[in-house]
Structure formats: C-alpha cells, structure tokens
C-alpha cells in the first residue's frame, strides 16, 4: 500500500480522508485518472472489475467492509502470501473527483 501512495505522490490529491497501516482513503482528480490507472495496472495488473461491468458476488464480498463496489466503479486486487491488497476507484457525479480506497486484508 505504501508503494502505491508513494508512486501517487507526484499527482495531486484533493483530500486525504484517512491514512493508516491497513486502509487509505483519498480524493483524487479525474484529470489525472489515467496516471493513477497506470500506477495501479503496474502494481496489480488489470482490474478484476472494470467500470461498466456488473460486480460479482465475490467482488461484493471482498469490498463489503469498504462500502462495496458498484457498476461504475473499478476494483483492483493483488494477492500475496499473507494479505490481499485491493484498490477501488469511485468516481463522483461532479466528473472532477474520484474517491480512491486502498485496503490490506489479512487472509
């Protein structure tokens, strides 16, 4: 998680809502969403639920403690030996901002 936030430090952050060892929540700008997506794809690979795709029951279960995931939102996932790291992009209706949620889940 720290690596993702470090890579994103070169980009603008509208608001840091919550930062901890296991969960980060930021508000980022949509005009830099392509750069954020490059960071995520480099770290996670392609999203397991891209925007416009209906979330699976597995997606909903994985994200339930963080507000779930909707059809217009993006979900990335990476497994390691002891943890699962997820990142969610929640675009706002203002078309200017997106909420970014990154969580580390214990297996």
Sine and cosine of phi, psi and omega as CSV:
sin_phi,cos_phi,sin_psi,cos_psi,sin_omega,cos_omega
0.00,0.00,-0.69,0.73,-0.02,-1.00
-0.86,0.51,-0.61,0.79,0.01,-1.00
-0.89,0.46,-0.65,0.76,0.02,-1.00
-0.90,0.45,-0.73,0.69,0.00,-1.00
-0.91,0.42,-0.65,0.76,0.03,-1.00
-0.87,0.50,-0.71,0.71,0.01,-1.00
-0.90,0.44,-0.57,0.82,-0.01,-1.00
-0.98,0.18,-0.13,0.99,-0.03,-1.00
-0.88,0.48,-0.39,0.92,0.02,-1.00
-0.97,0.23,-0.18,0.98,-0.01,-1.00
-0.98,-0.21,0.35,-0.94,-0.02,-1.00
-0.97,0.23,0.63,-0.78,0.10,-0.99
-0.86,-0.51,0.83,-0.56,0.01,-1.00
-0.94,0.33,-0.66,0.75,-0.06,-1.00
-0.41,-0.91,0.69,-0.73,0.19,-0.98
-0.99,-0.15,0.96,-0.27,-0.06,-1.00
-0.99,0.13,-0.65,0.76,-0.06,-1.00
-0.38,-0.93,0.76,-0.65,0.03,-1.00
-0.73,-0.69,0.83,-0.56,0.05,-1.00
-0.53,-0.85,-0.06,-1.00,0.01,-1.00
-0.92,0.39,-0.53,0.85,-0.10,-0.99
-0.91,-0.42,-0.08,1.00,-0.04,-1.00
-0.42,-0.91,0.76,-0.65,0.09,-1.00
-0.79,-0.61,0.64,-0.77,0.08,-1.00
-0.70,-0.71,0.86,-0.52,-0.02,-1.00
-0.79,-0.61,0.38,-0.93,0.21,-0.98
-0.93,-0.36,0.84,-0.54,-0.05,-1.00
-0.90,-0.44,0.13,-0.99,-0.04,-1.00
-0.99,-0.16,0.70,-0.72,-0.02,-1.00
-0.90,0.44,-0.46,0.89,-0.01,-1.00
-0.94,0.35,-0.15,0.99,0.08,-1.00
-0.90,-0.43,0.23,0.97,-0.08,-1.00
-0.90,0.43,-0.52,0.85,0.04,-1.00
-0.90,0.44,-0.63,0.78,0.03,-1.00
-0.92,0.39,-0.66,0.75,0.06,-1.00
-0.88,0.47,-0.70,0.71,0.00,-1.00
-0.87,0.49,-0.60,0.80,0.06,-1.00
-0.88,0.47,-0.67,0.74,0.04,-1.00
-0.88,0.48,-0.72,0.69,-0.03,-1.00
-0.92,0.39,-0.68,0.73,0.00,-1.00
-0.91,0.42,-0.61,0.79,0.05,-1.00
-0.89,0.45,-0.62,0.79,-0.04,-1.00
-0.99,0.11,-0.73,0.68,-0.13,-0.99
-0.99,-0.15,-0.45,0.89,-0.27,-0.96
1.00,-0.03,-0.19,-0.98,-0.01,-1.00
-0.89,0.45,0.46,-0.89,0.02,-1.00
-0.89,0.45,0.56,-0.83,0.08,-1.00
-0.99,0.17,-0.34,0.94,0.12,-0.99
-0.64,-0.77,0.99,-0.13,0.03,-1.00
-0.97,0.24,0.27,-0.96,0.05,-1.00
-0.89,0.47,0.59,-0.81,0.01,-1.00
1.00,-0.01,-0.12,0.99,0.02,-1.00
-0.96,-0.28,0.73,-0.68,0.01,-1.00
-0.90,0.44,0.74,-0.68,0.02,-1.00
-0.93,0.37,0.58,-0.81,0.07,-1.00
-0.99,0.13,0.19,-0.98,0.09,-1.00
-0.86,0.51,-0.62,0.79,0.03,-1.00
-0.89,0.46,-0.68,0.74,0.05,-1.00
-0.87,0.49,-0.70,0.71,-0.02,-1.00
-0.90,0.43,-0.65,0.76,0.03,-1.00
-0.90,0.43,-0.69,0.72,-0.03,-1.00
-0.89,0.46,-0.55,0.84,-0.12,-0.99
-0.96,-0.27,0.03,1.00,-0.14,-0.99
-0.85,0.53,-0.56,0.83,-0.01,-1.00
-0.98,0.18,-0.06,1.00,-0.06,-1.00
-0.83,-0.55,0.37,0.93,0.06,-1.00
0.99,-0.15,0.07,1.00,0.03,-1.00
0.95,0.32,-0.23,-0.97,-0.02,-1.00
-0.60,-0.80,0.70,-0.71,-0.02,-1.00
-0.94,-0.33,0.16,-0.99,-0.09,-1.00
-0.86,0.51,-0.57,0.82,-0.04,-1.00
-1.00,0.07,0.03,1.00,-0.07,-1.00
-0.97,-0.24,0.28,-0.96,-0.05,-1.00
-0.90,-0.43,0.62,-0.78,0.02,-1.00
-0.76,-0.65,0.81,-0.58,0.11,-0.99
-0.93,-0.36,0.47,-0.88,0.00,-1.00
-0.53,-0.85,0.64,-0.77,0.09,-1.00
-0.66,-0.75,0.79,-0.61,0.05,-1.00
-1.00,-0.08,0.62,-0.78,0.20,-0.98
-0.78,-0.63,-0.10,-0.99,-0.07,-1.00
-0.86,0.51,-0.73,0.68,-0.10,-0.99
-0.95,-0.31,-0.25,0.97,-0.15,-0.99
-0.69,-0.72,0.27,-0.96,0.22,-0.97
-0.85,-0.53,0.75,-0.66,0.09,-1.00
-0.94,-0.34,0.75,-0.66,0.06,-1.00
-0.84,-0.55,0.47,-0.88,0.14,-0.99
-0.72,-0.70,0.69,-0.72,0.01,-1.00
-0.82,-0.57,0.69,-0.73,0.10,-1.00
-0.92,-0.38,0.87,-0.49,-0.02,-1.00
-0.90,-0.43,0.99,-0.11,0.01,-1.00
-0.92,0.39,0.61,-0.79,0.05,-1.00
-1.00,0.09,0.33,-0.94,0.05,-1.00
-0.94,0.33,-0.27,0.96,0.00,-1.00
-0.97,0.24,-0.13,0.99,-0.02,-1.00
0.88,0.48,0.26,0.96,0.00,-1.00
-0.92,-0.39,-0.57,0.82,-0.12,-0.99
-0.86,-0.51,0.37,-0.93,0.12,-0.99
-0.63,-0.77,0.70,-0.71,0.13,-0.99
-0.99,0.10,0.77,-0.64,0.05,-1.00
-0.94,-0.34,0.84,-0.54,0.05,-1.00
-0.87,-0.49,0.78,-0.63,0.05,-1.00
-0.80,-0.59,0.78,-0.62,-0.05,-1.00
-0.71,-0.70,0.58,-0.82,0.12,-0.99
-0.95,-0.30,0.85,-0.53,-0.02,-1.00
-0.93,-0.36,0.68,-0.73,0.07,-1.00
-0.99,0.16,0.63,-0.78,0.03,-1.00
-0.98,0.20,0.00,0.00,0.00,0.00
